[in-house]
Amino acid sequence: MKPRWIGVVPPARYFVPLSPNQPPPFQLQAAVTLTPDEIEAIRLVDMEGLNQEEAGERMGVSRGTVWRILRNARLKLAKAMVEGRPIVIATHSITSAERREKWKKLG
């Protein structure tokens, strides 16, 4: 898999819906997991207002890859909201800006 550059690591790892019918502790078995590249694509396109091509340049992937990442992330978020599932943010495969600079020097 091609590296995907992540500019910001989210400060929270879990989002759990509070249901009056479900007392804590919450079960994470049915959780929806968002990957770091999905969070980054959402941040760049939905928060920063970049188009998919600009986001792809920032992440080091094609516009089509950004489109697929966004489609998957938005589907997961919709599923979590509609079905009341917890959201877990995975911490694997994070390529920070610092690692990107080292990668550029090697290339």
Phi, psi and omega in degrees: 000137179291139179300144177241122186279128183247120183275334183222131174266122183301140182286338181251148178251343184224141170231120185236124178292141178263112179250134180295342181265359184232102180285150175297159359282150181276147177274130179262008182298323183261019183293152173264130182252123175261136179272160180303322180290331176292317177298316181296317179297317177298317180298313184291316185277310186276327181266314182273347177077018177286153172279172186294328178293316178296318178297319178299319177298317180293326182270347180080028179226172180283165176299320179297322178294318177299317179302315180293320178298313179298316180302313180296316182296316181293324176297316179297316179296319178297317179299316180297317182290315184289321183264000179067034181270148173293156176245128177245135177258116181291149180250002180282161173061031178275126176246106185282169177299325179297314178294329178298316180297318177297321180298317179299318181295326180286327185281000000 
